[in-house]
Amino acid sequence: MKTFWSLLVAVFLTVYILVPCTSTSLNDFKTLDHLKPSTSADTQAQTVREMIKRFIPERASHFKVVVDPTIGPPNQDTFEIETTNVNETTIRGTSGVAAASGFYQYLNKFCYCHVSWSGDQLNIPSTLPVTPKVSMTSPNRFRYYQNVCTVSYSFAWWNWTRWEREIDWMAMNGINLPLAFNAQEAIWQRVFLQLGLTQQDIDHFFGGPAFLAWARMGNMRGWGGPLPQSWHSYQVQLQHQILQRMRDFGIIPVLPAFGGFVPKAFTRIFPEANITRLSDWGHFNDTYCCSYLVSPTDPLFQKVGQQFVKEYIKEFGTDHIYNADMFNEMSPPSRDPSYLSSASKAVHDAMVAADPQAIWLMQGWLFQNGFWGPHETKAYLRGVPLGKMIVLDLFAEVHPIYVKTESFYGQPFIWCMLHNFGGNIEMYGVIDSVNQGPAQAQSFTNSSMVGTGLTPEGINQNYVMYDFMNQMGWTNQPVDDLESWLKDYAHSRYGIQSHGAVTSWGYLIKSVYNCTDGRKDHAKSSCILITRPSLKMQPDIWYKVKDVIDAWQHMLDATKQEKLLEQSETFRYDLIDVSRQVIENVAYCSLYKKMQEDYNNFDATGVQQQGEQLLELFDDLDELLSSNQHFLLGPWINAAKSLGTNQKEKDLYEYNARNQITLWGPSGEILDYANKMWGGLMKSYYKSRWQVFINMLVNSTSHHHKFDQKAFEKAVFPVESSWTFEKTVYPITPQGDAVALSQQLLTKYQPLFDDAVHNCDKTARKMEPSITSGISSDDYLQT
């Protein structure tokens, strides 16, 4: 009879394809061969050993780590796992990233452990599982990470402790090509001062800490600033730590470059230069609206671009790959192919002037804009020599661009899962597309794919999708048995084999995590509770509400069968997440719809009753969310204030933190885009504006007057705006028992479930085949 562990190894080898993987379509761009680890094998191995000590200090001595670039094919990370002695496992990797990935694969697949943004489960067996020598090779060069917005929606307030953990997470998940964007304002300040700008000129240009991403991309200027000098000093220090650790792992950091955006003062200092005032983005007023762009054909473009990259390299060194994005959500001033080619050529030339080995990595998000037809796209991409640019197919899981551009007209690209907008925490995913998409892109006619990537605008949500996508970076085949994958995912995440938990995940995967109609999800359009109210709200519900209700019930039932689940940090997180999702469904599908009906029937008493229940629901949700540290408002604000060196800075940073997740602009220009369902925020902010709405709705219903939405918005704005200036201190530690609170809310709101299911499941969007299923370039051109 086979032993348990030998059976496990067999399953591991079969299900997870943990065998040498040689790709037949690696797309061997020789121009990218110099993008490789910059530190020695010994340094990388030692860095992995130190990482292991941070996660499992008592067991770290049981793991041997070796970095040997010769154990796998060139440009493809490979790791090996092997039991080499009693209670000793040896991990070998072609790089530190590969070795760290091998370590985590062993923890995850053999020891059923789990590391995530929402908690860890590291209950390792007392005797390490025995395994024969097994290996895995990534079919692509790169596993990329970050959206240019992630630095603002999630990383804005991070200190070194938080960055260290994230870099560890990157390495364990095989990420070898992340953005490293810190401190670029400090370098720009040096360059601008050298060019003759004043400090006041610069202060009017840089955005505040929570809005740096959009100031960098030229979407707006100055909002949330000015940046204190202490901010620059701290970010330079932090960036040195970040880059050193990334390089020690063998990670290749992507540094910033020049996209053409400059302060308004350039028009004064360089009056002969061709500088254009760009169009409005986000409806900001003239103070913050409309950045200035140096024409790519003007010599000033090369001068500024070269000077910035040189200054950045002087401070931080380089790994020869840079990011710059010229036309993010803005149309170029001309469709002329020669202009578009010259624009992209100018960006690349400025990089090369400072670093002859420069590779330009750009986000392909601009190509989602209708401006970019085949001629425009090809002209822009071919302005750069083939293989000297890498394009991120940023939203490939929903709207892949490679299929309509003949694989980006030959430029290497990375298939990316964007998934998240604004750092919202709504449950959402397109798991079928993520499962099939990378393999389809690899096999696409004349594919120039060189990697996979994660490009969320914000993290700390829907971890199952990121865990799944990270595994796609190590295989060129879809997972053909999602049920088995889910069983292992639940086992590793909770450390317990629970039929109820697995059943719950089955309901979630077929509903909220399998949106297949090609639409993106965003909490601004899918959750009424954290959106400014109106009478015309219609959330985007693509799934059956009953499936999520069933998932909630099965999760709570599982706690009665497996008491240890209640002690699992990750289980408590997931339980709150599912509970929250159902309650927001109840809010719309039952209470809100009934309130609409009562308003239409001039039933002021009914409107009042439904309104009171809705307001009570905010209190219930706030209490539930406050029982878990990952759903608290307090840490976000506290982290912001902690970076201030005096009260003025603390106040500025707190305002940035509050404004981003609510008004997003001085007058709500991008209102609710980055909304969050957090404990503290539900009760203090969202409930307050719903109170105004309900009071005005009751009044208009009582007098048989049509509800005046514009009057409501005028009345509620002072409530919203005043919250962003408040100094209320919110808890940074959880309070309450998540399991008990969840059970109480299930019991309380269960009488509304039938009404919610009746009202919403009949209108849930019809599921269609995956948007990437079976598509080819010929199919696309014919449509």
Beta strands, then each sheet from edge to edge (+ up, - down):
strand 1: 63-67
strand 2: 78-85
strand 3: 88-93
strand 4: 114-116
strand 5: 119-121
strand 6: 134-137
strand 7: 142-145
strand 8: 177-178
strand 9: 255-256
strand 10: 261-262
strand 11: 275-277
strand 12: 292-294
strand 13: 321-323
strand 14: 359-363
strand 15: 389-393
strand 16: 413-417
strand 17: 449-454
sheet 1: 1+ 3+ 2- 6+
sheet 2: 4+ 5-
sheet 3: 8+ 7+ 17+ 16+ 15+ 14+ 13+ 9+
sheet 4: 10+ 12- 11+
end
